[in-house]
Amino acid sequence: MDSQSSCVVVTGFGPFRQHLVNSSWEAVKELSKLGLGTDMAVELRTLQLPVDYREAKQRVTRIWEDFQPQLAVHVGMDTSAKVIFLEQCGKNRSYQDADIRGFRPEGSVCLPGGPDVIESVISMKAVCKNIVVEDVDVAYSRDAGRYVCDYAYYLSLHHGNRHAALIHTPPLSHWLPASLLGRTLQVIIQEMLEETGKTQAFNLICRKPNSQREATRGCLL
């Protein structure tokens, strides 16, 4: 993704089923007020995705075509969660639950012919270890649930050469209001950007000829 812009796109989801307020979108709205931090030299763009397979697919595709972001972070709500989950990978199959329009992907597949799993370039385990937010627990996950959020994530990983992330938030509560979720998103995304920077630096070193690599290693010692 050498042509990436200095832009981060963060999405949340709209209402679905009996959930008229989606904590993911409430958190993203709070993040939009906060920004990514004064020391982050990237532009933040936020938008809402509907819980609709076909529309989400179109919008995710446009995100990568129109913005070519450095990173796309998708935020979804896990209705049974008590902690925030960082999802390592998106899955291609077993999308059997209907969206808000009653639609199910044909063959229960996100991308026909695509790999079963696509992993994010970000090490979510590493990010989890470095996140410290009072009164908030953050955990690692490899199963994003096979619904529209997982579907959108897989597509974003595909279009963005794995430069995407999915964060699952619990429903809003008195102990986890939107304001706290927004601050937590800010901290998590800052750490994700740090992690992608480390990965890019490592890959750059690995691509160098051996002589240059030895010289670089000497400088780091």
DODREN-408157 format. One record per residue (C-alpha): residue in three letters; residue number from 1; x, y, z. Coordinates in steps of 0.02 Angstrom, whole numbers. Each point is the difference from the previous one (the first is absolute). Example, Ala and Ser with C-alpha at 12.3 -4.5 7.8 and 13.67 -1.06 7.14 Angstrom:
<rs>
<r r="ALA" k="1" px="615" py="-225" pz="390"/>
<r r="SER" k="2" px="69" py="172" pz="-33"/>
</rs>
This chain:
<rs>
<r r="MET" k="1" px="0" py="0" pz="0"/>
<r r="ASP" k="2" px="137" py="123" pz="-48"/>
<r r="SER" k="3" px="-129" py="124" pz="-68"/>
<r r="GLN" k="4" px="-92" py="17" pz="166"/>
<r r="SER" k="5" px="-57" py="172" pz="52"/>
<r r="SER" k="6" px="25" py="67" pz="176"/>
<r r="CYS" k="7" px="-181" py="-39" pz="37"/>
<r r="VAL" k="8" px="-85" py="-119" pz="120"/>
<r r="VAL" k="9" px="-180" py="-50" pz="-32"/>
<r r="VAL" k="10" px="-103" py="-58" pz="149"/>
<r r="THR" k="11" px="-173" py="-73" pz="-23"/>
<r r="GLY" k="12" px="-140" py="-47" pz="119"/>
<r r="PHE" k="13" px="-163" py="-90" pz="-34"/>
<r r="GLY" k="14" px="-180" py="58" pz="5"/>
<r r="PRO" k="15" px="-150" py="-78" pz="90"/>
<r r="PHE" k="16" px="-46" py="-183" pz="-22"/>
<r r="ARG" k="17" px="-128" py="-121" pz="69"/>
<r r="GLN" k="18" px="-62" py="68" pz="167"/>
<r r="HIS" k="19" px="156" py="107" pz="24"/>
<r r="LEU" k="20" px="-56" py="176" pz="-45"/>
<r r="VAL" k="21" px="162" py="72" pz="70"/>
<r r="ASN" k="22" px="159" py="-81" pz="-62"/>
<r r="SER" k="23" px="145" py="28" pz="119"/>
<r r="SER" k="24" px="124" py="-12" pz="-143"/>
<r r="TRP" k="25" px="-68" py="154" pz="-87"/>
<r r="GLU" k="26" px="-19" py="95" pz="165"/>
<r r="ALA" k="27" px="183" py="-36" pz="37"/>
<r r="VAL" k="28" px="55" py="55" pz="-173"/>
<r r="LYS" k="29" px="-97" py="163" pz="19"/>
<r r="GLU" k="30" px="92" py="32" pz="163"/>
<r r="LEU" k="31" px="166" py="-39" pz="-84"/>
<r r="SER" k="32" px="-43" py="125" pz="-136"/>
<r r="LYS" k="33" px="-13" py="136" pz="133"/>
<r r="LEU" k="34" px="164" py="-51" pz="81"/>
<r r="GLY" k="35" px="103" py="-31" pz="-157"/>
<r r="LEU" k="36" px="149" py="-116" pz="1"/>
<r r="GLY" k="37" px="108" py="112" pz="107"/>
<r r="THR" k="38" px="103" py="156" pz="-32"/>
<r r="ASP" k="39" px="159" py="-100" pz="-34"/>
<r r="MET" k="40" px="-80" py="-107" pz="-135"/>
<r r="ALA" k="41" px="39" py="69" pz="-173"/>
<r r="VAL" k="42" px="-146" py="-88" pz="-84"/>
<r r="GLU" k="43" px="-173" py="56" pz="-51"/>
<r r="LEU" k="44" px="-148" py="-87" pz="82"/>
<r r="ARG" k="45" px="-154" py="-39" pz="-103"/>
<r r="THR" k="46" px="-153" py="-83" pz="77"/>
<r r="LEU" k="47" px="-155" py="-74" pz="-79"/>
<r r="GLN" k="48" px="-144" py="-115" pz="42"/>
<r r="LEU" k="49" px="-29" py="-168" pz="-84"/>
<r r="PRO" k="50" px="-174" py="-77" pz="-3"/>
<r r="VAL" k="51" px="-24" py="-178" pz="64"/>
<r r="ASP" k="52" px="-32" py="-49" pz="-181"/>
<r r="TYR" k="53" px="118" py="-119" pz="-91"/>
<r r="ARG" k="54" px="-20" py="75" pz="-173"/>
<r r="GLU" k="55" px="9" py="182" pz="53"/>
<r r="ALA" k="56" px="146" py="-32" pz="119"/>
<r r="LYS" k="57" px="93" py="-85" pz="-143"/>
<r r="GLN" k="58" px="-23" py="151" pz="-113"/>
<r r="ARG" k="59" px="53" py="124" pz="132"/>
<r r="VAL" k="60" px="154" py="-97" pz="54"/>
<r r="THR" k="61" px="54" py="-15" pz="-181"/>
<r r="ARG" k="62" px="-21" py="189" pz="-22"/>
<r r="ILE" k="63" px="102" py="35" pz="157"/>
<r r="TRP" k="64" px="152" py="-83" pz="-79"/>
<r r="GLU" k="65" px="-33" py="71" pz="-174"/>
<r r="ASP" k="66" px="-33" py="180" pz="55"/>
<r r="PHE" k="67" px="111" py="24" pz="153"/>
<r r="GLN" k="68" px="137" py="-134" pz="-12"/>
<r r="PRO" k="69" px="21" py="17" pz="189"/>
<r r="GLN" k="70" px="153" py="-44" pz="101"/>
<r r="LEU" k="71" px="-117" py="-104" pz="105"/>
<r r="ALA" k="72" px="-186" py="-40" pz="3"/>
<r r="VAL" k="73" px="-72" py="-38" pz="172"/>
<r r="HIS" k="74" px="-173" py="-76" pz="8"/>
<r r="VAL" k="75" px="-92" py="4" pz="166"/>
<r r="GLY" k="76" px="-145" py="-116" pz="34"/>
<r r="MET" k="77" px="-106" py="-45" pz="150"/>
<r r="ASP" k="78" px="6" py="-171" pz="82"/>
<r r="THR" k="79" px="-164" py="-9" pz="95"/>
<r r="SER" k="80" px="63" py="-132" pz="122"/>
<r r="ALA" k="81" px="173" py="73" pz="34"/>
<r r="LYS" k="82" px="59" py="72" pz="164"/>
<r r="VAL" k="83" px="169" py="55" pz="-68"/>
<r r="ILE" k="84" px="66" py="79" pz="-159"/>
<r r="PHE" k="85" px="65" py="-128" pz="-125"/>
<r r="LEU" k="86" px="135" py="30" pz="-130"/>
<r r="GLU" k="87" px="-31" py="-120" pz="-144"/>
<r r="GLN" k="88" px="155" py="-72" pz="-83"/>
<r r="CYS" k="89" px="-80" py="-68" pz="-157"/>
<r r="GLY" k="90" px="-152" py="1" pz="-113"/>
<r r="LYS" k="91" px="-85" py="-157" pz="-64"/>
<r r="ASN" k="92" px="-68" py="-34" pz="-174"/>
<r r="ARG" k="93" px="-134" py="-131" pz="34"/>
<r r="SER" k="94" px="-153" py="-45" pz="104"/>
<r r="TYR" k="95" px="-97" py="164" pz="-11"/>
<r r="GLN" k="96" px="-170" py="-76" pz="36"/>
<r r="ASP" k="97" px="-85" py="136" pz="104"/>
<r r="ALA" k="98" px="-113" py="122" pz="-93"/>
<r r="ASP" k="99" px="37" py="187" pz="3"/>
<r r="ILE" k="100" px="-126" py="139" pz="36"/>
<r r="ARG" k="101" px="-80" py="-27" pz="-171"/>
<r r="GLY" k="102" px="-14" py="-188" pz="19"/>
<r r="PHE" k="103" px="142" py="-31" pz="-123"/>
<r r="ARG" k="104" px="131" py="-138" pz="15"/>
<r r="PRO" k="105" px="155" py="-9" pz="-112"/>
<r r="GLU" k="106" px="-15" py="-129" pz="-138"/>
<r r="GLY" k="107" px="84" py="-160" pz="54"/>
<r r="SER" k="108" px="32" py="81" pz="170"/>
<r r="VAL" k="109" px="164" py="65" pz="-74"/>
<r r="CYS" k="110" px="75" py="173" pz="7"/>
<r r="LEU" k="111" px="119" py="-10" pz="-149"/>
<r r="PRO" k="112" px="-21" py="-150" pz="-117"/>
<r r="GLY" k="113" px="170" py="-78" pz="-31"/>
<r r="GLY" k="114" px="82" py="98" pz="140"/>
<r r="PRO" k="115" px="106" py="-76" pz="138"/>
<r r="ASP" k="116" px="-94" py="-68" pz="150"/>
<r r="VAL" k="117" px="89" py="119" pz="119"/>
<r r="ILE" k="118" px="91" py="166" pz="-22"/>
<r r="GLU" k="119" px="108" py="62" pz="144"/>
<r r="SER" k="120" px="26" py="183" pz="41"/>
<r r="VAL" k="121" px="176" py="66" pz="-21"/>
<r r="ILE" k="122" px="-18" py="61" pz="180"/>
<r r="SER" k="123" px="45" py="-116" pz="143"/>
<r r="MET" k="124" px="-155" py="19" pz="108"/>
<r r="LYS" k="125" px="86" py="-95" pz="141"/>
<r r="ALA" k="126" px="138" py="130" pz="3"/>
<r r="VAL" k="127" px="-127" py="142" pz="-1"/>
<r r="CYS" k="128" px="-98" py="-79" pz="143"/>
<r r="LYS" k="129" px="157" py="-12" pz="108"/>
<r r="ASN" k="130" px="32" py="187" pz="-19"/>
<r r="ILE" k="131" px="-175" py="66" pz="32"/>
<r r="VAL" k="132" px="-31" py="75" pz="171"/>
<r r="VAL" k="133" px="-166" py="88" pz="26"/>
<r r="GLU" k="134" px="-73" py="11" pz="174"/>
<r r="ASP" k="135" px="-159" py="-102" pz="25"/>
<r r="VAL" k="136" px="10" py="-78" pz="-175"/>
<r r="ASP" k="137" px="58" py="-175" pz="-45"/>
<r r="VAL" k="138" px="65" py="-37" pz="-175"/>
<r r="ALA" k="139" px="20" py="-179" pz="-63"/>
<r r="TYR" k="140" px="63" py="-92" pz="-154"/>
<r r="SER" k="141" px="-117" py="-101" pz="-112"/>
<r r="ARG" k="142" px="10" py="-106" pz="-157"/>
<r r="ASP" k="143" px="-187" py="-23" pz="-25"/>
<r r="ALA" k="144" px="-94" py="156" pz="-54"/>
<r r="GLY" k="145" px="-169" py="-85" pz="-5"/>
<r r="ARG" k="146" px="-48" py="-22" pz="-184"/>
<r r="TYR" k="147" px="-119" py="147" pz="-13"/>
<r r="VAL" k="148" px="6" py="163" pz="-97"/>
<r r="CYS" k="149" px="147" py="68" pz="102"/>
<r r="ASP" k="150" px="106" py="-154" pz="-36"/>
<r r="TYR" k="151" px="-57" py="7" pz="-182"/>
<r r="ALA" k="152" px="53" py="183" pz="-16"/>
<r r="TYR" k="153" px="164" py="-36" pz="87"/>
<r r="TYR" k="154" px="45" py="-142" pz="-119"/>
<r r="LEU" k="155" px="-36" py="111" pz="-150"/>
<r r="SER" k="156" px="103" py="141" pz="73"/>
<r r="LEU" k="157" px="147" py="-115" pz="33"/>
<r r="HIS" k="158" px="-15" py="-60" pz="-181"/>
<r r="HIS" k="159" px="-10" py="174" pz="-79"/>
<r r="GLY" k="160" px="126" py="79" pz="119"/>
<r r="ASN" k="161" px="137" py="-131" pz="-12"/>
<r r="ARG" k="162" px="-34" py="-47" pz="183"/>
<r r="HIS" k="163" px="14" py="180" pz="65"/>
<r r="ALA" k="164" px="-164" py="-10" pz="94"/>
<r r="ALA" k="165" px="-63" py="-36" pz="175"/>
<r r="LEU" k="166" px="-162" py="-49" pz="85"/>
<r r="ILE" k="167" px="-43" py="51" pz="178"/>
<r r="HIS" k="168" px="-151" py="-73" pz="87"/>
<r r="THR" k="169" px="-77" py="104" pz="139"/>
<r r="PRO" k="170" px="-126" py="-53" pz="132"/>
<r r="PRO" k="171" px="-170" py="86" pz="7"/>
<r r="LEU" k="172" px="-4" py="167" pz="88"/>
<r r="SER" k="173" px="-23" py="-6" pz="189"/>
<r r="HIS" k="174" px="21" py="110" pz="153"/>
<r r="TRP" k="175" px="176" py="-68" pz="23"/>
<r r="LEU" k="176" px="44" py="13" pz="-185"/>
<r r="PRO" k="177" px="-78" py="158" pz="-72"/>
<r r="ALA" k="178" px="32" py="64" pz="-176"/>
<r r="SER" k="179" px="125" py="128" pz="63"/>
<r r="LEU" k="180" px="111" py="-134" pz="77"/>
<r r="LEU" k="181" px="-16" py="-110" pz="-154"/>
<r r="GLY" k="182" px="54" py="147" pz="-108"/>
<r r="ARG" k="183" px="155" py="32" pz="106"/>
<r r="THR" k="184" px="42" py="-185" pz="-4"/>
<r r="LEU" k="185" px="-15" py="-4" pz="-189"/>
<r r="GLN" k="186" px="121" py="146" pz="-9"/>
<r r="VAL" k="187" px="129" py="-93" pz="104"/>
<r r="ILE" k="188" px="-23" py="-163" pz="-97"/>
<r r="ILE" k="189" px="16" py="82" pz="-171"/>
<r r="GLN" k="190" px="154" py="97" pz="54"/>
<r r="GLU" k="191" px="79" py="-165" pz="51"/>
<r r="MET" k="192" px="-54" py="-83" pz="-163"/>
<r r="LEU" k="193" px="85" py="136" pz="-99"/>
<r r="GLU" k="194" px="158" py="-25" pz="103"/>
<r r="GLU" k="195" px="-9" py="-186" pz="-35"/>
<r r="THR" k="196" px="-23" py="24" pz="-189"/>
<r r="GLY" k="197" px="150" py="117" pz="2"/>
<r r="LYS" k="198" px="107" py="-135" pz="82"/>
<r r="THR" k="199" px="-59" py="-129" pz="-127"/>
<r r="GLN" k="200" px="40" py="114" pz="-146"/>
<r r="ALA" k="201" px="173" py="38" pz="69"/>
<r r="PHE" k="202" px="35" py="-186" pz="25"/>
<r r="ASN" k="203" px="-57" py="-42" pz="-177"/>
<r r="LEU" k="204" px="109" py="139" pz="-70"/>
<r r="ILE" k="205" px="153" py="-70" pz="89"/>
<r r="CYS" k="206" px="-40" py="-177" pz="-60"/>
<r r="ARG" k="207" px="-9" py="58" pz="-181"/>
<r r="LYS" k="208" px="175" py="76" pz="6"/>
<r r="PRO" k="209" px="152" py="-94" pz="-68"/>
<r r="ASN" k="210" px="99" py="-93" pz="135"/>
<r r="SER" k="211" px="139" py="131" pz="6"/>
<r r="GLN" k="212" px="-123" py="141" pz="31"/>
<r r="ARG" k="213" px="-96" py="-106" pz="126"/>
<r r="GLU" k="214" px="159" py="-31" pz="102"/>
<r r="ALA" k="215" px="38" py="186" pz="0"/>
<r r="THR" k="216" px="-177" py="39" pz="59"/>
<r r="ARG" k="217" px="13" py="-131" pz="137"/>
<r r="GLY" k="218" px="163" py="78" pz="59"/>
<r r="CYS" k="219" px="-83" py="169" pz="17"/>
<r r="LEU" k="220" px="-139" py="-75" pz="105"/>
<r r="LEU" k="221" px="115" py="-82" pz="127"/>
</rs>
